[in-house]
Amino acid sequence: MIAGRPPVSNMYESVVWVGFGAVFFSMVFEVIYKKKYFMLCGAAAGFLCLVLMDMLPILTGSSDTPGFGHDIKPLVPVLRNNFWLTVHVLTITLSYAAFMLTCVLGHVTLWRHLVDPGAKDVHHELHQYVYRAMQVGVLLIACGTILGGVWAYYSWGRFWGWDPKETWAFITLMCYLVVLHGRFTGWWGNFGLSLGSVICFNSVVMAWYGVNFVLGTGLHTYGMGADAGKWYVLGAVALDLVFTGVTATRYVLYRKSKELSNMLTATDPVDEVRKIGVDEELGAASHG
């Protein structure tokens, strides 16, 4: 409020803002559903964002990493008093917040599948929460991407230019739409939805962090060439993919074991035929 602008001018501010957004959405869902899962996951997301920004000088070895400045500074003149820019950026970053909450909920759901694969009622409940949070994120990123095109037309005279940030925002939208559409059409079930909620967050990481500090190109880039903990991010993504792989393997093996168990405990077809024959003989004898 002192600077007269939204707190999303660089990576430091946007991470703190996204953490706040995740907590805000978790509070809204908590009021609606009155389940502790939302507040637990929202608090975890907010905590993670704040701790990461607080530990940034340790992770990067510098407190002056480009794009991560914690000082409150005014925007450059071209970005001031721009309604479409403000609405676009806030909407996009709030979609990241909803997706972060979805991702944490997805992790909780996958963990429950890993440690207690037979708790179907709990799993079904958690899957529904992941689904609702993902819907909010998809709605926000779709609106934010369109509003970004409006701002681009207003500022640069073109609606879409395949800038890396624009491209990855579109890729992120498509990733989550595929997950939702697959669940709706029956390509995969609720477990696939929760698995997708975790895997698809990597597209958010790329659109949010990777474009600025890995690709380092485009009109939206800040922190070009900065060593902003790339290897830490890559390591975290790799560990997360290992976790999802282990969980998916556990789920598939459990499903196969249940199917095999059902086959072994089912009535022998030969016995069923014999029973039908005996019943028919008894019926004929009674009629006779």
C-alpha positions in Angstrom: 0.0 0.0 0.0 2.9 2.3 0.7 4.3 1.8 -2.8 0.9 2.1 -4.4 1.1 -1.1 -6.3 0.4 -4.8 -6.0 3.1 -7.0 -4.4 4.1 -8.9 -7.5 6.9 -6.8 -9.1 9.6 -9.5 -8.7 10.1 -13.2 -7.7 10.4 -12.4 -4.0 7.2 -10.5 -3.8 5.3 -13.0 -6.0 6.3 -16.0 -3.9 5.2 -14.3 -0.7 1.9 -13.3 -2.4 1.3 -16.8 -3.7 1.8 -18.1 -0.2 -0.8 -15.7 1.1 -3.1 -16.7 -1.8 -2.8 -20.4 -0.9 -3.7 -19.6 2.7 -6.6 -17.4 1.6 -8.1 -20.1 -0.7 -7.6 -22.7 2.1 -9.6 -20.5 4.5 -12.4 -20.2 1.9 -12.6 -23.9 1.3 -12.4 -24.5 5.1 -15.5 -22.3 5.6 -17.3 -24.2 2.8 -16.4 -27.8 3.7 -15.3 -27.5 7.3 -12.5 -30.0 6.9 -9.0 -29.6 8.4 -7.3 -30.8 5.3 -7.6 -27.4 3.6 -6.1 -25.4 6.5 -3.4 -27.9 7.0 -2.4 -27.8 3.3 -2.8 -24.0 3.1 -0.6 -23.5 6.2 2.0 -25.8 4.7 2.1 -23.9 1.4 2.3 -20.5 3.1 5.0 -21.8 5.4 7.1 -23.2 2.5 6.9 -19.9 0.6 8.0 -17.8 3.5 10.8 -20.1 4.6 12.2 -20.3 1.0 12.3 -16.5 0.7 13.9 -16.2 4.1 16.5 -18.8 3.3 17.2 -17.4 -0.2 20.6 -15.7 0.7 21.8 -19.1 2.1 20.6 -21.0 -1.0 22.0 -18.6 -3.6 25.0 -17.4 -1.6 23.9 -13.7 -2.1 21.3 -11.4 -0.6 21.2 -9.4 -3.9 20.1 -12.0 -6.3 18.4 -10.2 -9.3 14.7 -10.7 -9.2 14.6 -11.5 -5.5 15.1 -8.1 -4.0 13.1 -7.6 -0.8 13.2 -3.8 -0.9 9.9 -2.0 -1.7 10.5 0.0 -4.8 8.1 1.9 -7.2 7.4 0.5 -10.6 9.0 1.9 -13.7 6.8 4.6 -15.3 5.6 2.4 -18.2 4.0 -0.1 -15.7 2.3 2.5 -13.5 -1.4 3.1 -13.6 -2.0 0.2 -15.9 -5.3 -1.4 -15.0 -5.0 -4.4 -17.3 -1.5 -5.2 -16.1 -2.5 -5.2 -12.4 -5.5 -7.4 -13.0 -3.6 -9.8 -15.3 -0.7 -10.3 -12.9 -2.8 -10.6 -9.8 -5.1 -13.2 -11.5 -2.2 -15.2 -12.8 -0.4 -15.3 -9.5 -3.6 -16.2 -7.6 -3.9 -19.2 -10.1 -0.4 -20.2 -9.0 -1.7 -20.0 -5.4 -4.7 -22.2 -6.2 -2.4 -24.7 -8.0 0.0 -24.8 -5.1 -2.8 -25.6 -2.7 -4.0 -28.3 -5.2 -0.5 -29.7 -5.3 -0.2 -29.9 -1.5 -3.6 -31.5 -1.3 -2.5 -33.9 -4.0 0.6 -34.8 -2.0 -1.5 -35.5 1.1 -3.9 -37.7 -1.0 -1.0 -39.7 -2.6 0.6 -40.2 0.8 -2.7 -41.6 2.1 -2.7 -44.0 -0.8 0.8 -45.0 -0.1 0.4 -45.7 3.7 -3.2 -46.8 3.7 -4.3 -48.0 0.2 -7.5 -49.5 1.5 -9.1 -46.4 3.0 -11.5 -45.7 0.1 -13.8 -43.3 1.9 -10.9 -41.0 2.9 -9.4 -41.3 -0.5 -12.6 -40.3 -2.2 -13.0 -37.3 0.1 -9.5 -36.1 -0.6 -9.9 -36.6 -4.3 -12.9 -34.3 -4.3 -11.0 -31.6 -2.5 -8.2 -31.8 -5.1 -10.7 -31.5 -7.9 -12.4 -28.4 -6.4 -9.1 -26.6 -5.8 -7.9 -27.5 -9.3 -11.0 -26.0 -10.8 -10.4 -22.7 -9.1 -6.8 -22.6 -10.5 -7.8 -23.5 -14.0 -10.5 -20.7 -14.0 -8.0 -18.2 -12.7 -5.2 -19.0 -15.1 -7.5 -19.1 -18.1 -8.8 -15.6 -17.2 -5.3 -14.4 -16.4 -3.9 -15.5 -19.7 -6.7 -13.8 -21.6 -6.3 -10.6 -19.6 -2.5 -10.8 -20.4 -3.4 -10.8 -24.0 -5.6 -7.7 -23.5 -2.8 -6.0 -21.7 -0.3 -7.0 -24.5 -2.6 -5.5 -27.1 -3.0 -2.3 -25.0 0.7 -2.0 -24.4 2.5 -3.6 -27.4 -0.2 -3.6 -30.1 -0.6 -7.4 -30.3 -2.7 -9.9 -28.4 -0.3 -12.9 -28.6 3.3 -13.1 -29.5 4.5 -16.5 -28.3 6.7 -14.9 -25.7 8.2 -17.7 -23.4 6.0 -16.6 -20.4 2.9 -16.5 -22.6 3.8 -19.9 -24.1 4.3 -21.6 -20.7 1.2 -20.0 -19.2 -0.7 -21.6 -22.1 1.1 -25.0 -21.6 0.2 -24.9 -17.9 -3.5 -24.2 -18.7 -3.5 -27.1 -21.2 -1.8 -29.5 -18.7 -4.5 -29.0 -16.1 -7.3 -29.0 -18.7 -6.0 -32.4 -19.9 -6.1 -33.7 -16.3 -9.6 -32.4 -15.7 -10.9 -33.6 -19.1 -9.4 -37.0 -18.5 -11.2 -37.3 -15.2 -14.5 -36.1 -16.7 -14.4 -38.5 -19.7 -13.1 -41.5 -17.7 -9.6 -41.7 -19.2 -8.4 -42.1 -15.6 -10.0 -42.1 -12.2 -9.7 -40.0 -9.1 -6.2 -41.3 -8.4 -5.0 -40.1 -11.8 -6.5 -36.7 -11.0 -4.5 -36.4 -7.8 -1.4 -37.7 -9.5 -1.8 -35.1 -12.2 -2.3 -32.3 -9.7 1.2 -33.0 -8.4 2.9 -33.6 -11.8 1.3 -30.6 -13.5 2.6 -28.2 -10.8 6.0 -28.6 -12.5 4.6 -26.6 -15.5 3.7 -23.9 -13.0 7.3 -24.0 -11.7 8.5 -23.6 -15.2 6.2 -20.8 -16.1 6.8 -19.0 -12.8 10.5 -19.7 -12.1 12.0 -21.4 -15.1 11.2 -18.7 -17.7 12.9 -16.1 -15.6 15.9 -17.9 -14.3 16.4 -20.9 -16.6 15.4 -19.7 -20.1 16.2 -16.1 -19.3 14.6 -14.7 -22.4 11.4 -12.8 -23.3 9.6 -9.6 -22.4 8.6 -10.9 -19.0 12.1 -11.9 -17.8 13.8 -10.7 -14.7 16.8 -12.1 -13.0 18.4 -13.2 -16.3 21.6 -15.1 -15.7 21.2 -15.1 -11.9 22.1 -18.2 -9.9 18.8 -18.5 -8.1 19.2 -22.0 -6.8 18.5 -23.8 -10.0 20.0 -27.1 -8.7 17.9 -26.9 -5.6 14.8 -26.5 -7.7 15.8 -29.3 -10.0 16.6 -31.6 -7.1 13.2 -30.9 -5.5 11.4 -31.6 -8.8 13.4 -34.9 -9.2 12.6 -36.1 -5.7 8.9 -35.2 -6.2 8.8 -37.2 -9.4 10.3 -40.2 -7.5 7.6 -39.9 -4.9 4.9 -39.8 -7.5 6.4 -42.8 -9.2 6.6 -44.8 -6.0 3.0 -43.9 -5.1 1.7 -44.8 -8.6 3.6 -48.2 -8.4 2.1 -48.9 -5.0 -1.4 -48.0 -6.3 -1.1 -50.3 -9.4 0.3 -53.2 -7.3 -2.5 -52.8 -4.7 -5.2 -52.8 -7.4 -3.7 -55.9 -9.0 -3.5 -57.7 -5.7 -7.2 -56.8 -5.0 -8.2 -58.1 -8.4 -6.3 -61.3 -7.8 -7.8 -61.8 -4.4 -11.3 -61.3 -5.8 -10.6 -63.9 -8.4 -9.3 -66.4 -5.9 -12.2 -66.0 -3.5 -14.9 -66.0 -6.2 -17.1 -69.2 -6.5 -15.8 -71.9 -8.8 -17.8 -71.8 -12.1 -17.8 -75.7 -12.1 -19.3 -75.8 -8.7 -22.0 -73.3 -9.8 -22.9 -75.5 -12.8 -23.1 -78.6 -10.6 -25.3 -76.7 -8.1 -27.7 -75.7 -10.9 -27.9 -79.3 -12.0 -28.6 -80.6 -8.5 -31.3 -77.9 -8.1 -32.9 -78.9 -11.4 -32.9 -82.6 -10.4 -34.5 -81.8 -7.0 -37.1 -79.7 -8.8 -38.0 -82.5 -11.2 -38.2 -85.0 -8.4 -40.5 -82.8 -6.4 -42.8 -82.4 -9.4 -42.8 -86.1 -10.0 
